[in-house]
Amino acid sequence: MINLDARYHHYLNGKTKFCINDVCESVLGYGWTDDGKNIIGYYVQTENRRLFYDLDEKFIYMKEMVSI
């Protein structure tokens, strides 16, 4: 199992930015995704995006977050 804290916790202090496609943002959180029965991957929540990965740490898709 991937240790999300070891991989992403240092981003939460705001000093280190998470960069993807030359866009760097602060990480607001991260967690696991499931299919209702099993953990199937994880996500990383940034200021404007939620990035989804599978358990092999391969990027699956990105969801733009809309602020109201």
Residue pairs with C-beta under 8 A, 6 or more apart in sequence:
1 39
1 55
2 42
2 55
2 57
4 30
4 31
4 32
4 42
8 18
8 27
8 30
8 44
10 16
11 17
11 18
11 26
11 27
12 27
12 28
12 29
14 26
17 24
17 25
17 26
18 24
18 25
18 26
18 27
18 44
18 46
19 25
20 49
20 51
20 62
25 46
25 47
25 48
25 49
26 46
26 47
27 44
27 45
27 46
28 45
28 46
28 47
29 44
29 45
30 42
30 43
30 44
30 45
31 42
31 43
31 45
32 39
32 41
32 42
32 43
33 39
33 40
33 41
33 42
33 43
33 52
34 40
39 55
40 54
40 55
41 52
41 53
41 54
41 55
41 60
42 52
42 53
42 55
43 50
43 51
43 52
43 53
44 50
44 51
44 53
45 65
48 64
48 65
49 62
49 63
49 64
49 65
50 62
50 63
50 65
51 59
51 61
51 62
52 59
52 60
52 61
52 62
52 63
53 59
53 60
54 60
